[in-house]
Amino acid sequence: MRVAFTIIYDGFHHLTHNGFADFMLQNFDKWVVVEGHARAGGSTAWCKNLGLPQRSTDGTHEYLLYLASNHEKLIYFSKGTYWNSKDQQVNKAIEIIKTLTDSCYLWQVDVDEQYSPCDLLKAEIALDKSGLKAGQVKFNHYLCVNDKGKQLIATGDWGSGSHIRLWKWSGEWFISHEPPKIEGQTDVADLPVKYNHYSYFFEKDVLFKDKYYGYHNLHYHWTKLKSFDGDFPRPITDLFGKKNKRISKNSQIEVYNESGN
């Protein structure tokens, strides 16, 4: 059984981007979505409390209610109040999954992450062969489409890192959301797939991350990068500025080249 969970807040633009919601409904036996704004706490205590509405206001909630009423694969939960942390939010998803199955291939699929059907299967086969419970995958980190119509992508330590996204799950709770870790998780397998990551692709997300994660003038740098008319690659500081301490400087920004994926 293949089960995915997604936590979401104001993510309607991602649900409809490249048919994300349709993909999830077609390629997973069950898809559990937990909606709402999470306060800073637990493994993401370093984020900022912004005083935003408790529930999505961009149509996310209404769209997911509609999908859930028409697709039995989707189990949607929105409590309408703040979550104390993202750790609490993902464990609500686990609580729901426990009512569906005792064991499965468990996928964390954030709403800005997109796979191919083939890669899902390839990752599961590789995890089986590894003998481990958890697997991490690499990603293509898309930043924006610039004013010339070219897609920009980050490469290097930051742009080509790995995220733990797949488990052979048998009832474990999450210890933390960031990094993703379930009870009993030790070694992690490197899985031979990549997903497309669109976390900085839309201006709306950049504006939110600028405040929520406390980046220094992220939106300002992102806007300049979109209109930059010079040569690539560019240093990652063109996006985050030189003052940011969290982002590895061993990365750069390149024009997306499909042959390099």
C-alpha positions in Angstrom: 0.0 0.0 0.0 1.3 3.5 -0.9 0.2 6.3 1.3 1.2 10.0 1.2 0.6 12.8 3.6 0.8 16.6 3.0 0.6 19.5 5.4 -0.6 22.7 3.8 -1.5 26.3 4.3 -2.5 28.7 1.5 -1.2 26.3 -1.1 -4.0 26.4 -3.8 -1.5 27.6 -6.4 0.6 24.5 -5.8 -2.4 22.1 -5.8 -3.2 23.2 -9.3 0.4 23.6 -10.6 1.3 21.0 -13.2 -1.7 18.9 -12.1 -0.3 18.2 -8.6 -3.6 17.2 -7.0 -4.5 15.0 -9.9 -1.2 13.3 -9.7 -1.6 12.5 -6.0 -5.0 11.1 -6.5 -3.9 8.9 -9.4 -0.6 7.5 -7.9 -1.3 6.9 -4.2 -3.8 4.5 -2.6 -4.5 7.1 0.1 -3.6 10.8 0.4 -3.9 12.4 3.8 -3.9 16.2 3.8 -3.8 18.2 7.1 -4.4 21.9 6.7 -3.8 25.0 8.8 -1.2 27.4 10.0 1.5 26.1 12.3 3.0 28.2 15.0 6.7 28.3 15.6 7.5 25.3 17.9 9.1 21.9 18.1 11.6 21.2 15.3 10.7 24.5 13.5 10.8 26.7 16.6 13.2 29.0 14.8 10.4 30.2 12.4 8.4 33.4 13.1 4.9 33.7 14.5 3.2 36.1 12.0 -0.3 36.3 13.3 -1.8 35.0 10.1 -5.3 33.5 9.9 -5.6 30.0 11.3 -7.1 28.5 8.2 -6.1 29.1 4.5 -7.8 32.1 2.9 -6.8 31.5 -0.8 -9.3 28.7 -1.7 -7.1 25.8 -0.4 -9.7 24.7 2.2 -12.7 24.9 -0.2 -10.8 23.1 -3.0 -9.7 20.3 -0.8 -13.2 19.9 0.7 -14.5 19.6 -2.9 -11.8 17.0 -3.9 -12.4 15.0 -0.7 -16.1 14.8 -1.4 -15.4 13.4 -4.9 -12.4 11.2 -4.3 -12.3 8.5 -1.6 -8.5 8.4 -1.8 -8.2 11.8 -0.2 -8.7 12.2 3.5 -8.7 15.8 4.4 -8.5 17.3 7.9 -8.7 21.0 8.9 -9.3 21.8 12.6 -9.7 25.5 12.0 -7.4 26.5 14.8 -3.6 27.0 15.0 -1.3 24.0 15.2 1.2 24.3 18.0 4.0 23.1 15.6 4.5 21.3 12.3 5.5 18.3 14.4 2.0 18.2 15.8 0.5 18.7 12.3 2.4 15.7 10.7 1.5 13.5 13.7 -2.2 14.3 13.1 -1.6 12.8 9.6 -0.1 9.7 11.3 -3.0 9.5 13.6 -5.3 9.4 10.5 -3.1 6.9 8.7 -3.2 4.5 11.6 -6.9 4.2 11.0 -6.3 3.2 7.4 -3.5 0.7 7.6 -0.9 -1.0 9.9 1.9 -0.7 7.4 2.7 0.9 4.0 5.2 2.8 1.9 4.8 6.2 3.6 5.6 9.2 1.5 5.9 12.8 2.7 5.0 14.9 -0.3 5.0 18.6 0.3 2.7 20.6 -2.0 5.6 22.2 -3.8 7.2 18.8 -4.6 6.5 16.9 -7.9 7.5 13.4 -8.9 7.0 11.1 -11.9 5.0 7.8 -11.4 8.1 5.9 -12.4 10.3 7.6 -9.7 7.8 6.6 -7.0 8.2 2.9 -7.9 11.9 3.2 -8.4 12.4 4.7 -4.9 10.3 2.0 -3.2 12.2 -0.8 -5.0 15.5 0.8 -3.9 14.4 1.2 -0.3 13.4 -2.5 -0.2 16.8 -3.5 -1.5 18.6 -1.3 1.0 17.0 -3.1 4.0 16.5 0.2 5.7 13.3 1.9 6.9 13.9 5.4 5.6 15.1 6.8 2.3 16.2 10.3 1.1 15.9 11.7 -2.4 17.6 14.6 -4.2 15.7 17.4 -5.9 15.9 19.9 -8.8 15.4 23.2 -7.0 13.5 25.6 -9.2 13.7 29.3 -8.3 11.6 31.2 -10.8 10.9 31.9 -14.4 12.8 35.1 -15.2 11.6 38.0 -17.4 13.2 36.3 -20.4 11.1 33.2 -19.9 14.0 31.1 -18.7 13.6 28.8 -15.7 16.3 29.3 -13.1 17.5 26.4 -10.9 19.8 26.2 -7.9 22.7 23.7 -8.0 25.4 22.8 -5.6 25.1 22.0 -1.9 21.8 23.9 -1.4 20.1 23.3 -4.7 21.1 19.6 -5.0 20.7 18.4 -1.4 18.6 15.5 -0.2 15.4 15.2 1.8 14.1 12.2 3.7 10.7 11.5 2.0 10.0 7.7 2.1 9.6 5.2 4.9 8.7 1.5 5.2 6.2 2.5 7.9 4.6 0.2 10.5 2.8 2.5 12.9 5.6 4.9 14.0 5.0 8.5 15.1 7.2 11.4 13.9 9.9 12.6 16.3 10.4 15.7 14.2 9.2 17.3 11.0 12.5 19.0 10.2 14.4 17.0 9.5 11.8 14.3 9.0 12.4 11.5 11.5 10.1 8.7 12.8 10.5 6.5 15.8 13.3 4.0 15.4 14.8 5.7 12.4 18.6 5.3 12.2 20.5 4.9 8.9 18.9 6.4 5.8 19.2 5.0 2.2 20.1 7.2 -0.7 17.4 6.6 -3.3 18.2 7.0 -7.1 15.4 9.5 -7.9 15.0 13.3 -8.0 11.8 15.4 -7.6 11.1 18.9 -8.8 11.0 21.4 -5.9 9.1 24.6 -6.5 9.4 26.2 -3.0 10.8 29.5 -4.4 9.1 29.4 -7.7 6.1 31.7 -7.0 6.3 35.2 -5.6 3.6 34.4 -3.1 5.8 31.8 -1.5 8.9 34.0 -1.5 6.9 36.8 0.3 5.8 34.3 2.9 9.3 32.7 3.5 10.9 36.1 3.7 8.9 36.7 6.9 8.2 33.2 8.2 11.8 32.0 8.0 13.4 35.3 8.8 15.5 35.6 5.6 17.1 39.0 5.0 15.4 40.8 2.1 14.7 37.5 0.2 11.8 39.0 -1.8 14.0 42.0 -2.9 16.8 39.7 -4.1 14.3 37.3 -5.8 12.8 40.2 -7.7 16.2 41.4 -8.9 17.1 37.9 -9.9 13.9 37.6 -12.0 14.9 40.7 -14.0 18.6 40.0 -14.2 19.7 40.2 -17.8 23.3 39.1 -17.5 25.2 35.8 -17.8 24.6 32.7 -15.7 25.6 30.9 -13.5 25.2 33.3 -10.6 26.2 32.8 -7.0 23.4 31.7 -4.6 23.9 35.0 -2.7 22.1 36.7 -5.6 19.0 35.1 -4.1 19.7 35.1 -0.4 22.1 38.0 0.0 25.5 37.8 1.6 24.3 38.2 5.2 22.3 34.9 5.4 24.1 32.3 7.4 21.9 29.3 6.8 22.5 28.8 3.1 25.7 27.1 1.9 27.7 29.4 -0.4 28.9 26.4 -2.4 25.9 26.8 -4.7 25.0 28.7 -7.8 22.0 29.7 -9.9 21.8 28.3 -13.5 19.5 28.5 -16.4 17.5 25.2 -16.4 18.8 22.8 -19.0 16.7 19.6 -19.4 19.6 17.5 -20.6 21.3 18.1 -17.3 18.5 16.6 -15.2 
